[in-house]
Amino acid sequence: MAKGVKHYKRDGTEFTGATHKMPDGSLHSGKTHGKTSVKLFHMKDLSKKAQEKANVQLRKEKEKSKKAKR
């Protein structure tokens, strides 16, 4: 998983916290693996429903950013 690329939980919620890479190469939440760690995904790897949820959030962020610049 590339740095600078947004990562999402399976349901489309953006994840911005610490991450770690598993031996199989997948990225998970948390600095180290634990009971609450979850697999993270790129937008293209999400289900259509999760992508829709993520896109709604992205549009909200863009509108908020535009209003702040005014």
N, CA, C and O atoms as a Tripos MOL2 file, in Angstrom:
@<TRIPOS>MOLECULE
protein
  280   279    70     0     0
PROTEIN
NO_CHARGES

@<TRIPOS>ATOM
      1 N           0.8500   -1.1750    0.0000 N.3       1 MET1
      2 CA          0.0000    0.0000    0.0000 C.3       1 MET1
      3 C           0.8970    1.2400    0.0000 C.2       1 MET1
      4 O           1.8640    1.3270    0.7570 O.2       1 MET1
      5 N           0.5680    2.1540   -0.8290 N.am      2 ALA2
      6 CA          1.4090    3.3280   -1.0340 C.3       2 ALA2
      7 C           1.1840    4.4100    0.0140 C.2       2 ALA2
      8 O           0.0760    4.5930    0.5180 O.2       2 ALA2
      9 N           2.2660    5.1230    0.3290 N.am      3 LYS3
     10 CA          2.1390    6.2680    1.2280 C.3       3 LYS3
     11 C           1.4900    7.3990    0.4570 C.2       3 LYS3
     12 O           1.6830    7.5280   -0.7520 O.2       3 LYS3
     13 N           0.7150    8.2220    1.1590 N.am      4 GLY4
     14 CA          0.0500    9.3420    0.5100 C.3       4 GLY4
     15 C          -1.2750    8.9670   -0.1220 C.2       4 GLY4
     16 O          -1.9820    9.8410   -0.6250 O.2       4 GLY4
     17 N          -1.6260    7.7070   -0.1120 N.am      5 VAL5
     18 CA         -2.8950    7.2400   -0.6570 C.3       5 VAL5
     19 C          -3.8310    7.0000    0.5190 C.2       5 VAL5
     20 O          -3.4330    6.4260    1.5320 O.2       5 VAL5
     21 N          -5.0860    7.4440    0.3770 N.am      6 LYS6
     22 CA         -6.0420    7.2540    1.4710 C.3       6 LYS6
     23 C          -6.3480    5.7700    1.6560 C.2       6 LYS6
     24 O          -6.3830    4.9970    0.6980 O.2       6 LYS6
     25 N          -6.5690    5.3980    2.9160 N.am      7 HIS7
     26 CA         -6.9210    4.0220    3.2510 C.3       7 HIS7
     27 C          -8.2730    4.0170    3.9420 C.2       7 HIS7
     28 O          -8.6330    4.9580    4.6490 O.2       7 HIS7
     29 N          -9.0160    2.9360    3.7220 N.am      8 TYR8
     30 CA        -10.3830    2.8340    4.2080 C.3       8 TYR8
     31 C         -10.6190    1.5030    4.9010 C.2       8 TYR8
     32 O          -9.9950    0.4900    4.5840 O.2       8 TYR8
     33 N         -11.5430    1.5360    5.8610 N.am      9 LYS9
     34 CA        -12.0190    0.2900    6.4540 C.3       9 LYS9
     35 C         -12.9560   -0.3600    5.4390 C.2       9 LYS9
     36 O         -13.3570    0.2790    4.4660 O.2       9 LYS9
     37 N         -13.2990   -1.6010    5.6560 N.am     10 ARG10
     38 CA        -14.1350   -2.3530    4.7240 C.3      10 ARG10
     39 C         -15.4690   -1.6570    4.4160 C.2      10 ARG10
     40 O         -16.0060   -1.8040    3.3180 O.2      10 ARG10
     41 N         -16.0030   -0.8970    5.3890 N.am     11 ASP11
     42 CA        -17.3050   -0.2450    5.1890 C.3      11 ASP11
     43 C         -17.2150    1.0990    4.4660 C.2      11 ASP11
     44 O         -18.2430    1.7340    4.2290 O.2      11 ASP11
     45 N         -16.0000    1.5490    4.1100 N.am     12 GLY12
     46 CA        -15.8340    2.8060    3.3970 C.3      12 GLY12
     47 C         -15.4580    3.9770    4.2770 C.2      12 GLY12
     48 O         -15.3180    5.0960    3.7830 O.2      12 GLY12
     49 N         -15.2900    3.7480    5.5660 N.am     13 THR13
     50 CA        -14.8660    4.7920    6.4910 C.3      13 THR13
     51 C         -13.3740    5.0410    6.3030 C.2      13 THR13
     52 O         -12.5730    4.1080    6.3540 O.2      13 THR13
     53 N         -13.0000    6.3100    6.0840 N.am     14 GLU14
     54 CA        -11.5860    6.6300    5.9120 C.3      14 GLU14
     55 C         -10.8300    6.3720    7.2160 C.2      14 GLU14
     56 O         -11.3250    6.6680    8.3030 O.2      14 GLU14
     57 N          -9.6340    5.8190    7.0900 N.am     15 PHE15
     58 CA         -8.7950    5.5590    8.2610 C.3      15 PHE15
     59 C          -7.5630    6.4340    8.1770 C.2      15 PHE15
     60 O          -6.8700    6.4370    7.1590 O.2      15 PHE15
     61 N          -7.2800    7.1870    9.2520 N.am     16 THR16
     62 CA         -6.1360    8.1000    9.2470 C.3      16 THR16
     63 C          -5.1330    7.8250   10.3650 C.2      16 THR16
     64 O          -4.1900    8.5960   10.5460 O.2      16 THR16
     65 N          -5.3140    6.7660   11.1010 N.am     17 GLY17
     66 CA         -4.4270    6.4710   12.2270 C.3      17 GLY17
     67 C          -3.1810    5.7040   11.8180 C.2      17 GLY17
     68 O          -2.8510    5.5950   10.6370 O.2      17 GLY17
     69 N          -2.5010    5.1800   12.8200 N.am     18 ALA18
     70 CA         -1.2810    4.3940   12.6110 C.3      18 ALA18
     71 C          -1.6150    3.0830   11.9060 C.2      18 ALA18
     72 O          -2.7120    2.5450   12.0610 O.2      18 ALA18
     73 N          -0.6560    2.5750   11.1310 N.am     19 THR19
     74 CA         -0.8540    1.3220   10.4000 C.3      19 THR19
     75 C           0.3800    0.4300   10.5330 C.2      19 THR19
     76 O           1.4620    0.8810   10.9120 O.2      19 THR19
     77 N           0.1860   -0.8310   10.2130 N.am     20 HIS20
     78 CA          1.2940   -1.7790   10.1420 C.3      20 HIS20
     79 C           1.0310   -2.7460    9.0010 C.2      20 HIS20
     80 O          -0.1180   -2.9690    8.6190 O.2      20 HIS20
     81 N           2.0970   -3.3180    8.4590 N.am     21 LYS21
     82 CA          1.9720   -4.2540    7.3500 C.3      21 LYS21
     83 C           2.1080   -5.6790    7.8690 C.2      21 LYS21
     84 O           3.0080   -5.9840    8.6510 O.2      21 LYS21
     85 N           1.2170   -6.5320    7.4310 N.am     22 MET22
     86 CA          1.2350   -7.9380    7.8280 C.3      22 MET22
     87 C           2.2160   -8.7180    6.9470 C.2      22 MET22
     88 O           2.5940   -8.2330    5.8800 O.2      22 MET22
     89 N           2.6350   -9.9190    7.3710 N.am     23 PRO23
     90 CA          3.5750  -10.7170    6.5710 C.3      23 PRO23
     91 C           3.0810  -10.9980    5.1480 C.2      23 PRO23
     92 O           3.8870  -11.1690    4.2330 O.2      23 PRO23
     93 N           1.7490  -11.0470    4.9620 N.am     24 ASP24
     94 CA          1.2080  -11.3000    3.6150 C.3      24 ASP24
     95 C           1.1610  -10.0290    2.7590 C.2      24 ASP24
     96 O           0.7420  -10.0770    1.6030 O.2      24 ASP24
     97 N           1.5950   -8.8780    3.3300 N.am     25 GLY25
     98 CA          1.6430   -7.6230    2.5840 C.3      25 GLY25
     99 C           0.4390   -6.7280    2.7760 C.2      25 GLY25
    100 O           0.4470   -5.5810    2.3280 O.2      25 GLY25
    101 N          -0.5980   -7.2240    3.4330 N.am     26 SER26
    102 CA         -1.7890   -6.4050    3.6360 C.3      26 SER26
    103 C          -1.5480   -5.3790    4.7440 C.2      26 SER26
    104 O          -0.7530   -5.6070    5.6560 O.2      26 SER26
    105 N          -2.2360   -4.2650    4.6500 N.am     27 LEU27
    106 CA         -2.0970   -3.1880    5.6200 C.3      27 LEU27
    107 C          -3.2320   -3.2790    6.6330 C.2      27 LEU27
    108 O          -4.3870   -3.4910    6.2620 O.2      27 LEU27
    109 N          -2.9050   -3.1180    7.9070 N.am     28 HIS28
    110 CA         -3.9020   -3.1760    8.9710 C.3      28 HIS28
    111 C          -3.7920   -1.9420    9.8510 C.2      28 HIS28
    112 O          -2.7560   -1.2790    9.8880 O.2      28 HIS28
    113 N          -4.8740   -1.6450   10.5590 N.am     29 SER29
    114 CA         -4.8920   -0.4990   11.4670 C.3      29 SER29
    115 C          -4.0870   -0.7940   12.7210 C.2      29 SER29
    116 O          -3.9340   -1.9480   13.1230 O.2      29 SER29
    117 N          -3.5720    0.2750   13.3340 N.am     30 GLY30
    118 CA         -2.8080    0.1390   14.5660 C.3      30 GLY30
    119 C          -1.3220    0.0470   14.3010 C.2      30 GLY30
    120 O          -0.8930   -0.4780   13.2730 O.2      30 GLY30
    121 N          -0.5420    0.5600   15.2340 N.am     31 LYS31
    122 CA          0.9170    0.5290   15.0780 C.3      31 LYS31
    123 C           1.4360   -0.9080   15.0840 C.2      31 LYS31
    124 O           2.3700   -1.2430   14.3560 O.2      31 LYS31
    125 N           0.8190   -1.7500   15.9120 N.am     32 THR32
    126 CA          1.1440   -3.1810   15.9470 C.3      32 THR32
    127 C          -0.1590   -3.9540   15.9060 C.2      32 THR32
    128 O          -1.2260   -3.3960   16.1610 O.2      32 THR32
    129 N          -0.0750   -5.2430   15.5840 N.am     33 HIS33
    130 CA         -1.2850   -6.0450   15.4670 C.3      33 HIS33
    131 C          -1.8830   -6.3580   16.8370 C.2      33 HIS33
    132 O          -1.1720   -6.7010   17.7810 O.2      33 HIS33
    133 N          -3.1850   -6.2330   16.9200 N.am     34 GLY34
    134 CA         -3.8900   -6.5450   18.1570 C.3      34 GLY34
    135 C          -5.3170   -6.9510   17.8720 C.2      34 GLY34
    136 O          -5.7100   -7.0820   16.7130 O.2      34 GLY34
    137 N          -6.0950   -7.1510   18.9170 N.am     35 LYS35
    138 CA         -7.4840   -7.6070   18.7910 C.3      35 LYS35
    139 C          -8.3480   -6.6380   17.9970 C.2      35 LYS35
    140 O          -9.2950   -7.0560   17.3310 O.2      35 LYS35
    141 N          -8.0330   -5.3460   18.0610 N.am     36 THR36
    142 CA         -8.8640   -4.3530   17.3850 C.3      36 THR36
    143 C          -8.3460   -3.9730   15.9970 C.2      36 THR36
    144 O          -8.9480   -3.1260   15.3350 O.2      36 THR36
    145 N          -7.2560   -4.5720   15.5440 N.am     37 SER37
    146 CA         -6.7230   -4.2820   14.2110 C.3      37 SER37
    147 C          -7.6920   -4.7470   13.1360 C.2      37 SER37
    148 O          -8.2840   -5.8200   13.2420 O.2      37 SER37
    149 N          -7.8490   -3.9230   12.0920 N.am     38 VAL38
    150 CA         -8.6980   -4.3010   10.9580 C.3      38 VAL38
    151 C          -7.9220   -4.0980    9.6680 C.2      38 VAL38
    152 O          -7.0460   -3.2360    9.5930 O.2      38 VAL38
    153 N          -8.2420   -4.8900    8.6570 N.am     39 LYS39
    154 CA         -7.6060   -4.7690    7.3510 C.3      39 LYS39
    155 C          -8.0510   -3.4610    6.7080 C.2      39 LYS39
    156 O          -9.2090   -3.0630    6.8330 O.2      39 LYS39
    157 N          -7.1300   -2.7990    6.0200 N.am     40 LEU40
    158 CA         -7.4200   -1.5370    5.3480 C.3      40 LEU40
    159 C          -7.3370   -1.7300    3.8370 C.2      40 LEU40
    160 O          -6.6420   -2.6200    3.3460 O.2      40 LEU40
    161 N          -8.0640   -0.8740    3.1060 N.am     41 PHE41
    162 CA         -8.1950   -1.0160    1.6660 C.3      41 PHE41
    163 C          -7.9980    0.3190    0.9590 C.2      41 PHE41
    164 O          -8.1800    1.3810    1.5540 O.2      41 PHE41
    165 N          -7.6240    0.2540   -0.3220 N.am     42 HIS42
    166 CA         -7.6520    1.4230   -1.1840 C.3      42 HIS42
    167 C          -9.0770    1.5520   -1.7240 C.2      42 HIS42
    168 O          -9.8390    0.5850   -1.7190 O.2      42 HIS42
    169 N          -9.4260    2.7430   -2.1870 N.am     43 MET43
    170 CA        -10.7760    2.9860   -2.7080 C.3      43 MET43
    171 C         -11.1690    1.9430   -3.7460 C.2      43 MET43
    172 O         -12.2760    1.4070   -3.6960 O.2      43 MET43
    173 N         -10.2720    1.6480   -4.6900 N.am     44 LYS44
    174 CA        -10.5990    0.7250   -5.7870 C.3      44 LYS44
    175 C         -10.8900   -0.6930   -5.3110 C.2      44 LYS44
    176 O         -11.5170   -1.4690   -6.0320 O.2      44 LYS44
    177 N         -10.4480   -1.0380   -4.1200 N.am     45 ASP45
    178 CA        -10.6280   -2.3900   -3.6040 C.3      45 ASP45
    179 C         -11.8800   -2.5490   -2.7420 C.2      45 ASP45
    180 O         -12.1860   -3.6490   -2.2810 O.2      45 ASP45
    181 N         -12.6040   -1.4430   -2.5250 N.am     46 LEU46
    182 CA        -13.8270   -1.4870   -1.7230 C.3      46 LEU46
    183 C         -15.0010   -1.9780   -2.5520 C.2      46 LEU46
    184 O         -14.9760   -1.9150   -3.7820 O.2      46 LEU46
    185 N         -16.0280   -2.4680   -1.8720 N.am     47 SER47
    186 CA        -17.2680   -2.8310   -2.5530 C.3      47 SER47
    187 C         -17.9150   -1.5560   -3.0950 C.2      47 SER47
    188 O         -17.5560   -0.4590   -2.6680 O.2      47 SER47
    189 N         -18.8510   -1.6780   -4.0150 N.am     48 LYS48
    190 CA        -19.5350   -0.5030   -4.5860 C.3      48 LYS48
    191 C         -20.2230    0.3080   -3.4940 C.2      48 LYS48
    192 O         -20.1690    1.5380   -3.5040 O.2      48 LYS48
    193 N         -20.8630   -0.3700   -2.5600 N.am     49 LYS49
    194 CA        -21.5630    0.3200   -1.4760 C.3      49 LYS49
    195 C         -20.5770    1.1040   -0.6030 C.2      49 LYS49
    196 O         -20.8460    2.2450   -0.2250 O.2      49 LYS49
    197 N         -19.4490    0.4910   -0.2910 N.am     50 ALA50
    198 CA        -18.4330    1.1560    0.5300 C.3      50 ALA50
    199 C         -17.8110    2.3260   -0.2330 C.2      50 ALA50
    200 O         -17.5080    3.3570    0.3670 O.2      50 ALA50
    201 N         -17.6160    2.1810   -1.5590 N.am     51 GLN51
    202 CA        -17.0910    3.2770   -2.3670 C.3      51 GLN51
    203 C         -18.0500    4.4710   -2.3580 C.2      51 GLN51
    204 O         -17.6190    5.6220   -2.2890 O.2      51 GLN51
    205 N         -19.3420    4.1880   -2.4280 N.am     52 GLU52
    206 CA        -20.3380    5.2640   -2.3800 C.3      52 GLU52
    207 C         -20.2450    6.0190   -1.0560 C.2      52 GLU52
    208 O         -20.2820    7.2490   -1.0370 O.2      52 GLU52
    209 N         -20.1260    5.2930    0.0360 N.am     53 LYS53
    210 CA        -20.0000    5.9200    1.3520 C.3      53 LYS53
    211 C         -18.7420    6.7870    1.4160 C.2      53 LYS53
    212 O         -18.7850    7.9120    1.9150 O.2      53 LYS53
    213 N         -17.6340    6.2700    0.9180 N.am     54 ALA54
    214 CA        -16.3710    7.0120    0.9290 C.3      54 ALA54
    215 C         -16.4720    8.2580    0.0520 C.2      54 ALA54
    216 O         -15.9610    9.3150    0.4230 O.2      54 ALA54
    217 N         -17.1220    8.1500   -1.1050 N.am     55 ASN55
    218 CA        -17.2640    9.2870   -2.0070 C.3      55 ASN55
    219 C         -18.1350   10.3810   -1.4060 C.2      55 ASN55
    220 O         -17.8680   11.5650   -1.6160 O.2      55 ASN55
    221 N         -19.1600   10.0100   -0.6720 N.am     56 VAL56
    222 CA        -19.9940   11.0020    0.0080 C.3      56 VAL56
    223 C         -19.1430   11.7940    0.9920 C.2      56 VAL56
    224 O         -19.2430   13.0190    1.0600 O.2      56 VAL56
    225 N         -18.3180   11.1030    1.7440 N.am     57 GLN57
    226 CA        -17.4420   11.7610    2.7170 C.3      57 GLN57
    227 C         -16.4310   12.6700    2.0160 C.2      57 GLN57
    228 O         -16.1590   13.7710    2.4940 O.2      57 GLN57
    229 N         -15.8740   12.2220    0.8890 N.am     58 LEU58
    230 CA        -14.9150   13.0390    0.1370 C.3      58 LEU58
    231 C         -15.5680   14.3210   -0.3750 C.2      58 LEU58
    232 O         -14.9680   15.3940   -0.3190 O.2      58 LEU58
    233 N         -16.8040   14.2070   -0.8760 N.am     59 ARG59
    234 CA        -17.5200   15.4050   -1.3520 C.3      59 ARG59
    235 C         -17.7580   16.3880   -0.2140 C.2      59 ARG59
    236 O         -17.6220   17.5970   -0.4010 O.2      59 ARG59
    237 N         -18.1090   15.8860    0.9520 N.am     60 LYS60
    238 CA        -18.3190   16.7500    2.1170 C.3      60 LYS60
    239 C         -17.0330   17.4740    2.4890 C.2      60 LYS60
    240 O         -17.0580   18.6640    2.8020 O.2      60 LYS60
    241 N         -15.9110   16.7620    2.4550 N.am     61 GLU61
    242 CA        -14.6170   17.3640    2.7820 C.3      61 GLU61
    243 C         -14.2540   18.4630    1.7820 C.2      61 GLU61
    244 O         -13.7530   19.5170    2.1720 O.2      61 GLU61
    245 N         -14.5080   18.2170    0.4860 N.am     62 LYS62
    246 CA        -14.1980   19.2090   -0.5420 C.3      62 LYS62
    247 C         -15.0350   20.4650   -0.3590 C.2      62 LYS62
    248 O         -14.5240   21.5790   -0.4720 O.2      62 LYS62
    249 N         -16.3380   20.2840   -0.0710 N.am     63 GLU63
    250 CA        -17.2070   21.4470    0.1380 C.3      63 GLU63
    251 C         -16.7810   22.2290    1.3640 C.2      63 GLU63
    252 O         -16.7900   23.4600    1.3450 O.2      63 GLU63
    253 N         -16.4140   21.5480    2.4120 N.am     64 LYS64
    254 CA        -15.9630   22.2090    3.6340 C.3      64 LYS64
    255 C         -14.6820   23.0020    3.3530 C.2      64 LYS64
    256 O         -14.5070   24.1150    3.8480 O.2      64 LYS64
    257 N         -13.7930   22.4100    2.5540 N.am     65 SER65
    258 CA        -12.5400   23.0810    2.1930 C.3      65 SER65
    259 C         -12.7980   24.3250    1.3580 C.2      65 SER65
    260 O         -12.1450   25.3500    1.5570 O.2      65 SER65
    261 N         -13.7330   24.2500    0.4360 N.am     66 LYS66
    262 CA        -14.0850   25.4000   -0.4040 C.3      66 LYS66
    263 C         -14.6410   26.5350    0.4440 C.2      66 LYS66
    264 O         -14.2850   27.6960    0.2360 O.2      66 LYS66
    265 N         -15.5060   26.2130    1.3930 N.am     67 LYS67
    266 CA        -16.1050   27.2320    2.2620 C.3      67 LYS67
    267 C         -15.0500   27.8890    3.1460 C.2      67 LYS67
    268 O         -15.1280   29.0850    3.4280 O.2      67 LYS67
    269 N         -14.0840   27.1220    3.5750 N.am     68 ALA68
    270 CA        -13.0280   27.6590    4.4480 C.3      68 ALA68
    271 C         -12.1270   28.6350    3.6950 C.2      68 ALA68
    272 O         -11.5690   29.5510    4.3000 O.2      68 ALA68
    273 N         -11.9780   28.4480    2.3770 N.am     69 LYS69
    274 CA        -11.1330   29.3230    1.5680 C.3      69 LYS69
    275 C         -11.7910   30.6700    1.2950 C.2      69 LYS69
    276 O         -11.1050   31.6370    0.9670 O.2      69 LYS69
    277 N         -13.0910   30.7420    1.4250 N.am     70 ARG70
    278 CA        -13.8150   31.9960    1.1320 C.3      70 ARG70
    279 C         -13.6510   33.0060    2.1960 C.2      70 ARG70
    280 O         -14.1970   34.1050    2.0930 O.2      70 ARG70
@<TRIPOS>BOND
     1     1     2 1
     2     2     3 1
     3     3     4 2
     4     3     5 am
     5     5     6 1
     6     6     7 1
     7     7     8 2
     8     7     9 am
     9     9    10 1
    10    10    11 1
    11    11    12 2
    12    11    13 am
    13    13    14 1
    14    14    15 1
    15    15    16 2
    16    15    17 am
    17    17    18 1
    18    18    19 1
    19    19    20 2
    20    19    21 am
    21    21    22 1
    22    22    23 1
    23    23    24 2
    24    23    25 am
    25    25    26 1
    26    26    27 1
    27    27    28 2
    28    27    29 am
    29    29    30 1
    30    30    31 1
    31    31    32 2
    32    31    33 am
    33    33    34 1
    34    34    35 1
    35    35    36 2
    36    35    37 am
    37    37    38 1
    38    38    39 1
    39    39    40 2
    40    39    41 am
    41    41    42 1
    42    42    43 1
    43    43    44 2
    44    43    45 am
    45    45    46 1
    46    46    47 1
    47    47    48 2
    48    47    49 am
    49    49    50 1
    50    50    51 1
    51    51    52 2
    52    51    53 am
    53    53    54 1
    54    54    55 1
    55    55    56 2
    56    55    57 am
    57    57    58 1
    58    58    59 1
    59    59    60 2
    60    59    61 am
    61    61    62 1
    62    62    63 1
    63    63    64 2
    64    63    65 am
    65    65    66 1
    66    66    67 1
    67    67    68 2
    68    67    69 am
    69    69    70 1
    70    70    71 1
    71    71    72 2
    72    71    73 am
    73    73    74 1
    74    74    75 1
    75    75    76 2
    76    75    77 am
    77    77    78 1
    78    78    79 1
    79    79    80 2
    80    79    81 am
    81    81    82 1
    82    82    83 1
    83    83    84 2
    84    83    85 am
    85    85    86 1
    86    86    87 1
    87    87    88 2
    88    87    89 am
    89    89    90 1
    90    90    91 1
    91    91    92 2
    92    91    93 am
    93    93    94 1
    94    94    95 1
    95    95    96 2
    96    95    97 am
    97    97    98 1
    98    98    99 1
    99    99   100 2
   100    99   101 am
   101   101   102 1
   102   102   103 1
   103   103   104 2
   104   103   105 am
   105   105   106 1
   106   106   107 1
   107   107   108 2
   108   107   109 am
   109   109   110 1
   110   110   111 1
   111   111   112 2
   112   111   113 am
   113   113   114 1
   114   114   115 1
   115   115   116 2
   116   115   117 am
   117   117   118 1
   118   118   119 1
   119   119   120 2
   120   119   121 am
   121   121   122 1
   122   122   123 1
   123   123   124 2
   124   123   125 am
   125   125   126 1
   126   126   127 1
   127   127   128 2
   128   127   129 am
   129   129   130 1
   130   130   131 1
   131   131   132 2
   132   131   133 am
   133   133   134 1
   134   134   135 1
   135   135   136 2
   136   135   137 am
   137   137   138 1
   138   138   139 1
   139   139   140 2
   140   139   141 am
   141   141   142 1
   142   142   143 1
   143   143   144 2
   144   143   145 am
   145   145   146 1
   146   146   147 1
   147   147   148 2
   148   147   149 am
   149   149   150 1
   150   150   151 1
   151   151   152 2
   152   151   153 am
   153   153   154 1
   154   154   155 1
   155   155   156 2
   156   155   157 am
   157   157   158 1
   158   158   159 1
   159   159   160 2
   160   159   161 am
   161   161   162 1
   162   162   163 1
   163   163   164 2
   164   163   165 am
   165   165   166 1
   166   166   167 1
   167   167   168 2
   168   167   169 am
   169   169   170 1
   170   170   171 1
   171   171   172 2
   172   171   173 am
   173   173   174 1
   174   174   175 1
   175   175   176 2
   176   175   177 am
   177   177   178 1
   178   178   179 1
   179   179   180 2
   180   179   181 am
   181   181   182 1
   182   182   183 1
   183   183   184 2
   184   183   185 am
   185   185   186 1
   186   186   187 1
   187   187   188 2
   188   187   189 am
   189   189   190 1
   190   190   191 1
   191   191   192 2
   192   191   193 am
   193   193   194 1
   194   194   195 1
   195   195   196 2
   196   195   197 am
   197   197   198 1
   198   198   199 1
   199   199   200 2
   200   199   201 am
   201   201   202 1
   202   202   203 1
   203   203   204 2
   204   203   205 am
   205   205   206 1
   206   206   207 1
   207   207   208 2
   208   207   209 am
   209   209   210 1
   210   210   211 1
   211   211   212 2
   212   211   213 am
   213   213   214 1
   214   214   215 1
   215   215   216 2
   216   215   217 am
   217   217   218 1
   218   218   219 1
   219   219   220 2
   220   219   221 am
   221   221   222 1
   222   222   223 1
   223   223   224 2
   224   223   225 am
   225   225   226 1
   226   226   227 1
   227   227   228 2
   228   227   229 am
   229   229   230 1
   230   230   231 1
   231   231   232 2
   232   231   233 am
   233   233   234 1
   234   234   235 1
   235   235   236 2
   236   235   237 am
   237   237   238 1
   238   238   239 1
   239   239   240 2
   240   239   241 am
   241   241   242 1
   242   242   243 1
   243   243   244 2
   244   243   245 am
   245   245   246 1
   246   246   247 1
   247   247   248 2
   248   247   249 am
   249   249   250 1
   250   250   251 1
   251   251   252 2
   252   251   253 am
   253   253   254 1
   254   254   255 1
   255   255   256 2
   256   255   257 am
   257   257   258 1
   258   258   259 1
   259   259   260 2
   260   259   261 am
   261   261   262 1
   262   262   263 1
   263   263   264 2
   264   263   265 am
   265   265   266 1
   266   266   267 1
   267   267   268 2
   268   267   269 am
   269   269   270 1
   270   270   271 1
   271   271   272 2
   272   271   273 am
   273   273   274 1
   274   274   275 1
   275   275   276 2
   276   275   277 am
   277   277   278 1
   278   278   279 1
   279   279   280 2
@<TRIPOS>SUBSTRUCTURE
     1 MET1         2 RESIDUE 1 A MET
     2 ALA2         6 RESIDUE 1 A ALA
     3 LYS3        10 RESIDUE 1 A LYS
     4 GLY4        14 RESIDUE 1 A GLY
     5 VAL5        18 RESIDUE 1 A VAL
     6 LYS6        22 RESIDUE 1 A LYS
     7 HIS7        26 RESIDUE 1 A HIS
     8 TYR8        30 RESIDUE 1 A TYR
     9 LYS9        34 RESIDUE 1 A LYS
    10 ARG10       38 RESIDUE 1 A ARG
    11 ASP11       42 RESIDUE 1 A ASP
    12 GLY12       46 RESIDUE 1 A GLY
    13 THR13       50 RESIDUE 1 A THR
    14 GLU14       54 RESIDUE 1 A GLU
    15 PHE15       58 RESIDUE 1 A PHE
    16 THR16       62 RESIDUE 1 A THR
    17 GLY17       66 RESIDUE 1 A GLY
    18 ALA18       70 RESIDUE 1 A ALA
    19 THR19       74 RESIDUE 1 A THR
    20 HIS20       78 RESIDUE 1 A HIS
    21 LYS21       82 RESIDUE 1 A LYS
    22 MET22       86 RESIDUE 1 A MET
    23 PRO23       90 RESIDUE 1 A PRO
    24 ASP24       94 RESIDUE 1 A ASP
    25 GLY25       98 RESIDUE 1 A GLY
    26 SER26      102 RESIDUE 1 A SER
    27 LEU27      106 RESIDUE 1 A LEU
    28 HIS28      110 RESIDUE 1 A HIS
    29 SER29      114 RESIDUE 1 A SER
    30 GLY30      118 RESIDUE 1 A GLY
    31 LYS31      122 RESIDUE 1 A LYS
    32 THR32      126 RESIDUE 1 A THR
    33 HIS33      130 RESIDUE 1 A HIS
    34 GLY34      134 RESIDUE 1 A GLY
    35 LYS35      138 RESIDUE 1 A LYS
    36 THR36      142 RESIDUE 1 A THR
    37 SER37      146 RESIDUE 1 A SER
    38 VAL38      150 RESIDUE 1 A VAL
    39 LYS39      154 RESIDUE 1 A LYS
    40 LEU40      158 RESIDUE 1 A LEU
    41 PHE41      162 RESIDUE 1 A PHE
    42 HIS42      166 RESIDUE 1 A HIS
    43 MET43      170 RESIDUE 1 A MET
    44 LYS44      174 RESIDUE 1 A LYS
    45 ASP45      178 RESIDUE 1 A ASP
    46 LEU46      182 RESIDUE 1 A LEU
    47 SER47      186 RESIDUE 1 A SER
    48 LYS48      190 RESIDUE 1 A LYS
    49 LYS49      194 RESIDUE 1 A LYS
    50 ALA50      198 RESIDUE 1 A ALA
    51 GLN51      202 RESIDUE 1 A GLN
    52 GLU52      206 RESIDUE 1 A GLU
    53 LYS53      210 RESIDUE 1 A LYS
    54 ALA54      214 RESIDUE 1 A ALA
    55 ASN55      218 RESIDUE 1 A ASN
    56 VAL56      222 RESIDUE 1 A VAL
    57 GLN57      226 RESIDUE 1 A GLN
    58 LEU58      230 RESIDUE 1 A LEU
    59 ARG59      234 RESIDUE 1 A ARG
    60 LYS60      238 RESIDUE 1 A LYS
    61 GLU61      242 RESIDUE 1 A GLU
    62 LYS62      246 RESIDUE 1 A LYS
    63 GLU63      250 RESIDUE 1 A GLU
    64 LYS64      254 RESIDUE 1 A LYS
    65 SER65      258 RESIDUE 1 A SER
    66 LYS66      262 RESIDUE 1 A LYS
    67 LYS67      266 RESIDUE 1 A LYS
    68 ALA68      270 RESIDUE 1 A ALA
    69 LYS69      274 RESIDUE 1 A LYS
    70 ARG70      278 RESIDUE 1 A ARG
